[in-house]
C-alpha cells in the first residue's frame, strides 16, 4: 500500500502485537527475567474484570495474559498523564487477584498477578530511571511479604539514547516508542522475538481494515487530549477571572492585579 507503519504505543497496535504468541513470549520474558524458551504457554484472557455487585466499578484491561498456568499479567499502555496511575493499576491488579477464587475455594489456588504499565508521561518526576519494579516488602529488613503481586513501570519520556547489550526491557521499551522503520529494523536484528514483532507490525500496518481501526483510535486519543486541554484552559481562565474580581473588590491597583493574574490592564478594566 505505502510506507505507513503503526506506532506500537497506540493501544490498538499494541493489542494487535500481543495476539502473536512469539511476541508475547519475548516481551514477557524480558520483564519477568525468564528465558523465552522456558515459557511453555501464554494465552490471552478476557480483559473485562468481574463485577461482584451491580454498582461495582467496571475494570477493563488492555492486555491480559495467562503464563505457564501459574501467573496472570495485565499490560496497560497510557499516553495521557494520569497522576493517580498507581491507584488505578493497584485497583486493576487487586481485582485480578481476588476474582480468581470463589467462596469456599482454598487460598492456595491464588496465582501470581503482575502489572506492567507503559506510560508516555513521567509518573515519578524526581526519579531519573525509565524502569521501576515494585514488590510488597518489609520496610526495614526488605524481605518479601508475598511474591503474589508485582508492578513494573516504564516511563517512555525517560528512555536513554544508548541501548546496552542484553538490556531487553529497554529494547522492548524502545520498540514500543519507535515511529520509523529504521528504528524497528535495527531492533529486529536483536533476536527472533523482535523480528516477529516487526513482521507482525508490518502485516497489520498493511491491513486496510486494521489501519482504519488504528486511525480511528488515534483520532479518539487526539480528540480526548484536545478536550482535556480545552477544559483545563477554561478552568484556568475562569479561575483567573475569579481572582481578578476579588482583587478588584479589595481595591488592588490594576497593574498589581495584572502582575498576579497575567491578565492585561484592558481585560481587568473590562471586568
N, C-alpha and C positions, 0 to 999 in steps of 0.2 A: 504493500500500500504506500508507505513512505517511511521516513526515518524516525517516526514517532516512537517514543519509549515511555512507559508509565513510570511514575515516581513511586517506589515501594512504600514511602511513608504516608501516602494516601491510603486510608484504611481498606478501601475496596481492593487495591492492588495487593496489599499485604495479605489480606484474607485469601485471595486467589493463589498467592505463592504458597501459603500454608496448606493448600489442598494437595500438594505434591509431597509424598512421604519422604523422598530423598532430601528435599529442602527442610522438612520438619526435623529430620534426624540431625542434619548438620547444624541447624540453628539451635535446637535444644541441647545438643551435646556440648556446645560452646559454653552455655550458661551453667549447666549442671556439672561441668568438668568431667564429662564422660567420653569414652571412645565411641564415636558414632556406630562402630561395628558391634558394640555391646548393647545397643538399643535394639531389642528384639521386635518391638511393636509400638507404633504410635497410631492413635485413631482420633479423629475429630468427634467431639461430643456436642450435644445440644447446647447452644450458648444462652438459652433462657434459664435463669435460675428459678428454682421452685418458690412459689409463694405459699406459705402455710395458711395465711388468712387473707381475706379479700382486700383489706386495707394495708397489707404489707407493701413496702417499696419494691417495685419491679427491678430486677437486675438483668441486664443483657450484656454479655461479654463479647469481645471482638473475636478472639480465637480461643477455644477450649480444647485441650488435648489430654488424652489418657496415654501414659507412657509405661510400658512393661507391666501393666496391670497393678502397679503399686503407687503411682504418682499421678496427680491431676495438675494441669498447668493452665493458667489464664494469661494470655498475652494481650496487652492493651496498647494501642497507639493513640496518642492525643496531641494535636497540633496547637490548640489554643491554650493559653496559660490558665491554669486552674490551681489556685492556692491550696484548696482542700484536697488535692490529689491523694495525699497519704490516707486521709479518712475514707475516700472513695475506694481506693484499692484494698484497704483493710475490710471494708464492708463487703466487697465482692468476694474476697478470699474466705472471709468468715462464713458467708452464705454457701460457698462451695464446700467448705469443710463440714458444716452442720447438716447439709442436706444429704450426706452420704448414708446416714443411718436413720432408721425409723424407731418408734417406741418399741422397746423390748430387745433391740439389737445390742450386741456387745461392742464396747468402745474399741476393741482390738481390730474391728473392721475398718476404722478410720484410716484413710490413705493420706500420704503427704500431699500438701497443696502448695504450689509455687506460683507466685505472681511476677510477671515480667512486664514492666512499664517502659515504653519507649516514648519519650516526651520531646517535643520540639520547642521546649522552653526550659528555663533554669528553675528547677524546684528548690535546690539548695544553693541559694545565692552566694553564700560565703565559703562554699566548698569548691576547689578547683577541678577535682577529678570528674570525668564524664560518667563513670560507672560506680554504683554503690550496691552493696548487698547486705541485707539485714536478716538477723535471726532473733529469736527470743532467748536472751541470755541473762544470767545473774549479774547484777550491777557491779559488784566489787571483784568477784573471782572469775567472771566472764565464762562460766560453763553453761552449756545449753540446758534450758528448761525442757524443751522439746524440739525435735527437728521436723515436726509435722507442718510447720509453716515457715516460708521464707519469701523474701521480697527482693527482686532485682530491679534496679532503676537505671535507665540510660537517658542522659540528657544530651540530645543531639547538638545543641549550640556549643557544647564544651569539647567536641571531638578534636583531638590533637591532629596535626598535619601528618606527622610521621607514623607509619604503620610498622610495628615491630614484628619480627618473625615469631610465629606461634601465638600471637595475640588474636585469637579467633573472635572474642567478644567485640573488640574494636573493629575487626574486619567486617563482621555482620552489621555493626552499627553504621559503618561507612557505606556498606551496600544499601542499607535501608535509606540512608541520607543522600545517596547518589542521584544525579539527574541526567547525566550524559553517558552515552555508550562507551566512551573511552574509560570512564571510571568503572563501569560494570565489567568491561573486557579485562581490565587489569586484575580485578578481584577474582574473575572467573578462572584465572590461571592458578589460583592457590590450591584447589583440590576439586574433586568430583561433586562435592556438595554445592560449592559456589557456582560451578559450571552448570549444574542442574537448575539452580536458582535463576541464573542469567538466561538459560534456554527457555525456562518456563515464562519468565518475564517477557521475552521476545514474542513468544507464542500468544500470550494474552493481549499484548500490545497490538498485534496484527489482527486480532479477532474483532470484527466490526461491532457485534453486539456488546462485547465486554468493554470496548472502547467507549461506546455510548454511555454505558453504566458508569464507567470511570469518570468521564467528563461531567456527567450529571452530579456525581458525588463531589467533584472538585468545585462545581458551581454552588452546591449546597454549603460547602465549607466556607467559600468566599462570601456568600450571602450572609451566613451566620456571623462571620467575623466583622463584616461591614455593619450589620445590625447592632452588634455589641459595641462597636466603636462609636456609632452614632448615639446609642443610648447613653454611653459614658459621657460623650461630649454634651448631650442635652442636660444630663445631670450636673455636670461641672458648671455649665453656663447658668443653669437655674440656681446652683449653689452660690456662684459668684455674685449674681444679681441680688440674691437674698442678703449676702454680707454687705454689699454696697448700700442697699436700702437701710440696713440697720445703722451703718456708719453715718449716712445722711441724717437719719433721725437723731443722731447724737451730735450733729453739727460739726463733723470732721471736715477739714479743708478738702476741697475737691482733688487737689494734687496728691494728698496723702491717701485718699481712697483709691486713686488711680494706681499708686505705687503698691498698695496692699492687694488689690483685686486683679490688676492687669488690664482693666477697662480703660478706655480713653476718657478724657475730661468731657468730651462731647456726649459720649454714651451715658456718663453719670448725670450730666445735666438733663438729658432726656428722661431719666428716671424721676 
